[in-house]
Amino acid sequence: MARRYRETGFNRRSAWVAAAALAATTVIGAPAAHADTASCSVSFPTVHSFPGGFVAEGRVVNTGTTTLNGWRLYWTFTGDEKLFSLLTTKWTQTVRTVTATNVSWNGTIAPGGSLSVTANGSSTGGTFGMTGLTCTPL
C-alpha cells in the first residue's frame, strides 16, 4: 500500500527564496568589525622652573589601537613663555601658540607606546602654564 504525503506548500522555489533570504540576512545583518583607531595624548608632568626660564619634560602616548605614523602637538602658553627648543620635534611658536610635529625617526609609536619631548624656554619668573594641550594623529 502506497503512502500518500500531504502537500505542505513548501516546494523547491520556496526553499530557494528562504535560503536566499537567510544568506542576505547573514551578510547584511553581520556586525561590522571595529576599525582600529588612532589616538594620542600628551602631558608635561614634570616642570623645572628657575629664575627666567623652565625645562618641561613631556610625554606623547599612543592611546589608540593602531600604530601612530605621525603626530602633532598643539597648545597655547598662558603667560610670556618663549621656547628655545622642543627636543625631538619640529616646532613653531607664534606669540603664545605652539605647534609641534614628529621628526623623521620618532613618528611611529606602537599602541601603548610613548616617547619623551622636552621643552626649554624663558619666562618671567620661571612660570610655565599652558591651555588647550592636544595631540592629534597624522
N, C-alpha and C positions, 0 to 999 in steps of 0.2 A: 504494500500500500504506500503510495507516494505521499510525502508530506507537502503541504502547501504552506508557503510562507506568506504572511500578510505584508503588503506593501506599506512601508513607513513614510514614504515621501522623500526619503533620503537617497539620492541617486549619485552617479558619478559627477555630474555637473555641480551638484550641491557640495560634494566633497571638495572639488577643486576651488570653489568660491570660499568655502570655510578655511581651507589651507592657505589660500592667498591672503585672506583677512588676518589670519593668525601671524603669517610671516610679516605683513605690513605693520602690525601692532608691535611685533618683536623688534623690528628695525627702527620704526619711528618712535615707539614708546620707550626705547632703551635710554637710561640716564646718560647724559653727556659726561665724558671724562673731564675731570677738573684739570684745567690748563695750569701749567707751572706758572708761578707768579714771581716777578722780580720786585724786590723792595729793599730798602736800606734805611739805616738810621745813623745819626751822628751825634756825638756828645763831646763836651770838653770838661770831663770831671775833675781834672787837676789843673789849677791855675797858680802859678808862682808870680806874685806881684812884688815889685820893688820900686823905689822912687824913680818915676819917669818911664816905667815900662812894665812888661809882662812876658811870661812864657806860658802858653796854654797847651797842655797835652790832650789831644783829642783822639777819638776812635771812630772809624767808619765800620759799621757792622752790616753784613748781608743778612737781612731778616726774612728773605724770601725762600722759595723752594727750588729756585733755579740759580745757576751761576750768574753773577753780575759780570757784564762785559763792558763796563764803564759806569761812572757815577759822577754826579755834580753836587756840590755843597753850596748853600746859599744862607746868608744871614745879614743882619744889619746891626752894627755896633750901636750901643746906647749912649756913648759919650764921644770923646775926641780920639779914640783909639786909631792908630795907623799901623798897618802891618809893615814889617821889614821883610819877613819871609813867612811862607806857609809851606813847610817842608813836605815833600812827596806829592806836591800838587802843582798844577798850572793855575795861577790865580790873578784876579784883578780886584782892585778896590776903587770905587767911585764914591767919593765923600765918605759915607759911613757904610755903604753896601759892598759886601764881599761875595764874589762868585769864584768857586774853585772846581777844577775837574781833575780827574786822574791823569797821571803821566803814562807813557807807553808801557812801563813794566809793572804797574800796580792796578790796572783797571779790572782785572779778573779776580773776583773774590767768590769762593765756593759758598754754598748755603751754610750759614752759621759761622763763617769765617769773618775775620776782621783785619784791619790794618791801622797803623798809627799815623796821625798827622799832628804836626807841632807848629803852633802859631807863635811868632816872635814879633813884638811890636812896642810902640811907645804910647804913652797916655799920661795925662796929667795925674799925678799922684799914684800911678801904677794901677789905675782902675781897669777892669775888664768886664764888660757887660755886652750881651747880645740878645736880640729878639729874632723871631722868625727862622730859627735854625732848622734847616731841612736838608735831606739827602734825597736825590732823585736818580733812579737808574737810567742809564742812557741806552 
